[in-house]
């Protein structure tokens, strides 16, 4: 980077997997987005434990959340420094940082328990300290992407379908894109028959259900490893049909879109309730069944699609799980491809999406897809914290 790059943005993403922060410098100057640098910083164990704990009610949450936000901002700043070093750039080369924050509550359809105080919508909460991040980096920060969509009656999620349309939807084919992070979400890109292209009118999508969250949790508890490397442990077990049926017997899966979910529902307590009648199952067979659950909910989302899909593109950490990818092939009957074959490695897609959303905000362009989120209309997403 020898000079200013007015179309260069940083995107930062720490998702529901809660492993750490992925960041990119994305250049939007050409016809296709170009990632100039990628960096990853894992969460310090204490910060990860606190972020996970804050997903549930506890003592002194306001104080603890504020301190966690500060720790998160410092981690984000480390990722920004690593990105600038890798790219040989300085802060003047970057237009803005898109920092999603860490979701700890996502209840877009929650209501006040007191009928006298009911509100027409719920809330979504991402821990973040964008003011501190702007101070630490000297770069404008765009944050708080979800709440404007929720204020407009939407789910606030998923927000990536518009980005998927922009980067994967140029070939004029009917495609599905599934992002498998802690939670999995799907984007359906239906080609406009008249033009052979896509626009947001042809985009659908929603949160499918569990992605890696339960798989990683069970692996951590029973092997001490943070994730099931390539799905090898799951591949060595057997899917137990009774447990799978119980896992799939969840009202969320029957709910029509628009819909979104998170750790508020799919967490260790939910899993413990489902496992209670199956106490004699081997841990490895539970892992195999949880992996099958993730594959099933992603592929079930393809049922009833009114067009013939050409392929399924997979991004997020799930794309690195070879066993899960094999199950997606078997259950979908489609060609299943990593997003890397389409220009973006799986672990860079979501961070690039929030760089893209930050650019949309600074340009005063709308970033949501009302058909996906259920919002009353297209909205500019994000709040800008000037450096």
MOGI-V198012 format. One record per residue. RES is the residue in one letter. D_FIRST is the distance of its C-alpha to the first C-alpha in Angstrom with 2 decimals. Layout:
# MOGI-V198012
res=RES d_first=D_FIRST
res=RES d_first=D_FIRST
This chain:
# MOGI-V198012
res=X d_first=0.00
res=X d_first=3.80
res=X d_first=5.70
res=X d_first=7.52
res=X d_first=7.67
res=X d_first=11.44
res=X d_first=12.11
res=X d_first=10.17
res=X d_first=12.93
res=X d_first=13.97
res=X d_first=17.30
res=X d_first=19.76
res=X d_first=23.01
res=X d_first=26.03
res=X d_first=28.77
res=X d_first=32.49
res=X d_first=32.17
res=X d_first=31.43
res=X d_first=29.78
res=X d_first=26.53
res=X d_first=23.22
res=X d_first=20.67
res=X d_first=17.26
res=X d_first=14.32
res=X d_first=11.08
res=X d_first=12.14
res=X d_first=10.85
res=X d_first=14.07
res=X d_first=13.31
res=X d_first=15.25
res=X d_first=18.76
res=X d_first=17.94
res=X d_first=15.78
res=X d_first=13.00
res=X d_first=12.41
res=X d_first=8.98
res=X d_first=10.78
res=X d_first=14.47
res=X d_first=16.57
res=X d_first=20.28
res=X d_first=22.48
res=X d_first=26.24
res=X d_first=28.54
res=X d_first=30.71
res=X d_first=34.20
res=X d_first=35.77
res=X d_first=33.21
res=X d_first=33.48
res=X d_first=37.27
res=X d_first=37.31
res=X d_first=35.11
res=X d_first=37.41
res=X d_first=40.49
res=X d_first=39.41
res=X d_first=39.66
res=X d_first=43.40
res=X d_first=45.67
res=X d_first=46.34
res=X d_first=47.35
res=X d_first=45.50
res=X d_first=42.70
res=X d_first=41.35
res=X d_first=40.85
res=X d_first=39.44
res=X d_first=37.03
res=X d_first=35.73
res=X d_first=35.09
res=X d_first=33.45
res=X d_first=31.10
res=X d_first=30.07
res=X d_first=29.52
res=X d_first=27.48
res=X d_first=25.22
res=X d_first=24.69
res=X d_first=23.87
res=X d_first=21.34
res=X d_first=19.74
res=X d_first=19.58
res=X d_first=17.77
res=X d_first=15.16
res=X d_first=14.75
res=X d_first=14.57
res=X d_first=11.88
res=X d_first=9.57
res=X d_first=10.65
res=X d_first=10.21
res=X d_first=6.58
res=X d_first=6.06
res=X d_first=5.59
res=X d_first=8.71
res=X d_first=11.18
res=X d_first=10.69
res=X d_first=7.71
res=X d_first=10.48
res=X d_first=13.54
res=X d_first=15.91
res=X d_first=17.00
res=X d_first=19.72
res=X d_first=22.10
res=X d_first=25.20
res=X d_first=27.29
res=X d_first=30.02
res=X d_first=32.95
res=X d_first=36.25
res=X d_first=38.60
res=X d_first=38.51
res=X d_first=41.81
res=X d_first=41.28
res=X d_first=44.98
res=X d_first=46.43
res=X d_first=49.26
res=X d_first=50.96
res=X d_first=54.01
res=X d_first=56.18
res=X d_first=57.22
res=X d_first=57.55
res=X d_first=53.86
res=X d_first=52.34
res=X d_first=49.13
res=X d_first=47.98
res=X d_first=45.06
res=X d_first=43.52
res=X d_first=40.31
res=X d_first=37.13
res=X d_first=35.69
res=X d_first=32.26
res=X d_first=31.95
res=X d_first=28.89
res=X d_first=28.17
res=X d_first=25.33
res=X d_first=26.41
res=X d_first=25.91
res=X d_first=22.51
res=X d_first=21.43
res=X d_first=23.03
res=X d_first=21.44
res=X d_first=17.81
res=X d_first=17.94
res=X d_first=16.57
res=X d_first=18.94
res=X d_first=20.60
res=X d_first=22.46
res=X d_first=25.33
res=X d_first=28.92
res=X d_first=28.35
res=X d_first=31.77
res=X d_first=34.40
res=X d_first=34.28
res=X d_first=35.15
res=X d_first=37.94
res=X d_first=39.18
res=X d_first=39.50
res=X d_first=41.71
res=X d_first=39.15
res=X d_first=38.42
res=X d_first=34.90
res=X d_first=33.97
res=X d_first=32.67
res=X d_first=29.71
res=X d_first=27.67
res=X d_first=29.89
res=X d_first=28.24
res=X d_first=24.84
res=X d_first=26.60
res=X d_first=28.04
res=X d_first=24.71
res=X d_first=23.09
res=X d_first=26.21
res=X d_first=28.72
res=X d_first=27.81
res=X d_first=30.28
res=X d_first=33.44
res=X d_first=34.98
res=X d_first=36.67
res=X d_first=34.53
res=X d_first=34.66
res=X d_first=31.69
res=X d_first=32.69
res=X d_first=30.51
res=X d_first=32.28
res=X d_first=31.16
res=X d_first=33.87
res=X d_first=35.34
res=X d_first=35.03
res=X d_first=34.42
res=X d_first=34.80
res=X d_first=33.48
res=X d_first=35.70
res=X d_first=34.22
res=X d_first=37.08
res=X d_first=36.31
res=X d_first=37.83
res=X d_first=40.54
res=X d_first=40.63
res=X d_first=36.94
res=X d_first=35.82
res=X d_first=32.94
res=X d_first=32.46
res=X d_first=32.35
res=X d_first=33.05
res=X d_first=36.75
res=X d_first=36.58
res=X d_first=34.83
res=X d_first=36.87
res=X d_first=36.32
res=X d_first=37.35
res=X d_first=37.33
res=X d_first=39.43
res=X d_first=40.32
res=X d_first=39.53
res=X d_first=36.55
res=X d_first=35.83
res=X d_first=37.31
res=X d_first=40.88
res=X d_first=40.01
res=X d_first=37.85
res=X d_first=40.49
res=X d_first=43.33
res=X d_first=41.50
res=X d_first=40.68
res=X d_first=44.31
res=X d_first=45.92
res=X d_first=43.69
res=X d_first=41.62
res=X d_first=38.44
res=X d_first=35.85
res=X d_first=35.78
res=X d_first=37.68
res=X d_first=35.54
res=X d_first=35.47
res=X d_first=38.61
res=X d_first=40.73
res=X d_first=43.07
res=X d_first=43.68
res=X d_first=44.31
res=X d_first=47.05
res=X d_first=48.93
res=X d_first=50.97
res=X d_first=50.41
res=X d_first=53.36
res=X d_first=54.43
res=X d_first=56.24
res=X d_first=53.31
res=X d_first=50.94
res=X d_first=53.39
res=X d_first=53.58
res=X d_first=49.80
res=X d_first=49.63
res=X d_first=52.48
res=X d_first=50.22
res=X d_first=50.60
res=X d_first=46.86
res=X d_first=46.78
res=X d_first=49.55
res=X d_first=47.99
res=X d_first=46.79
res=X d_first=43.27
res=X d_first=41.53
res=X d_first=41.27
res=X d_first=38.92
res=X d_first=39.59
res=X d_first=38.30
res=X d_first=39.59
res=X d_first=42.19
res=X d_first=44.13
res=X d_first=42.87
res=X d_first=43.16
res=X d_first=45.33
res=X d_first=48.32
res=X d_first=48.24
res=X d_first=48.05
res=X d_first=50.89
res=X d_first=53.09
res=X d_first=52.48
res=X d_first=53.17
res=X d_first=56.36
res=X d_first=58.74
res=X d_first=57.10
res=X d_first=57.48
res=X d_first=58.47
res=X d_first=55.36
res=X d_first=53.39
res=X d_first=49.96
res=X d_first=48.40
res=X d_first=50.15
res=X d_first=48.82
res=X d_first=45.29
res=X d_first=46.00
res=X d_first=47.41
res=X d_first=44.51
res=X d_first=42.10
res=X d_first=44.46
res=X d_first=44.44
res=X d_first=40.69
res=X d_first=40.98
res=X d_first=44.01
res=X d_first=42.65
res=X d_first=39.57
res=X d_first=41.82
res=X d_first=44.49
res=X d_first=41.98
res=X d_first=42.01
res=X d_first=45.76
res=X d_first=47.07
res=X d_first=44.02
res=X d_first=45.54
res=X d_first=43.42
res=X d_first=42.94
res=X d_first=39.62
res=X d_first=37.76
res=X d_first=35.85
res=X d_first=34.69
res=X d_first=31.01
res=X d_first=30.55
res=X d_first=27.67
res=X d_first=27.66
res=X d_first=29.11
res=X d_first=32.23
res=X d_first=30.55
res=X d_first=30.51
res=X d_first=34.26
res=X d_first=35.84
res=X d_first=39.31
res=X d_first=38.28
res=X d_first=36.57
res=X d_first=39.85
res=X d_first=41.84
res=X d_first=39.72
res=X d_first=40.51
res=X d_first=44.18
res=X d_first=44.63
res=X d_first=42.65
res=X d_first=43.70
res=X d_first=40.29
res=X d_first=37.52
res=X d_first=35.26
res=X d_first=31.64
res=X d_first=28.67
res=X d_first=25.82
res=X d_first=23.72
res=X d_first=25.67
res=X d_first=24.39
res=X d_first=20.65
res=X d_first=20.25
res=X d_first=21.55
res=X d_first=24.35
res=X d_first=22.89
res=X d_first=19.76
res=X d_first=21.78
res=X d_first=23.09
res=X d_first=19.99
res=X d_first=18.24
res=X d_first=21.44
res=X d_first=21.18
res=X d_first=17.64
res=X d_first=19.33
res=X d_first=22.31
res=X d_first=20.39
res=X d_first=18.96
res=X d_first=22.57
res=X d_first=23.87
res=X d_first=21.68
res=X d_first=22.64
res=X d_first=26.25
res=X d_first=26.62
res=X d_first=28.96
res=X d_first=27.78
res=X d_first=31.04
res=X d_first=33.42
res=X d_first=36.93
res=X d_first=38.58
res=X d_first=36.86
res=X d_first=37.18
res=X d_first=40.39
res=X d_first=39.10
res=X d_first=41.09
res=X d_first=38.21
res=X d_first=34.48
res=X d_first=32.86
res=X d_first=29.62
res=X d_first=28.64
res=X d_first=27.20
res=X d_first=27.45
res=X d_first=24.75
res=X d_first=24.60
res=X d_first=22.94
res=X d_first=21.01
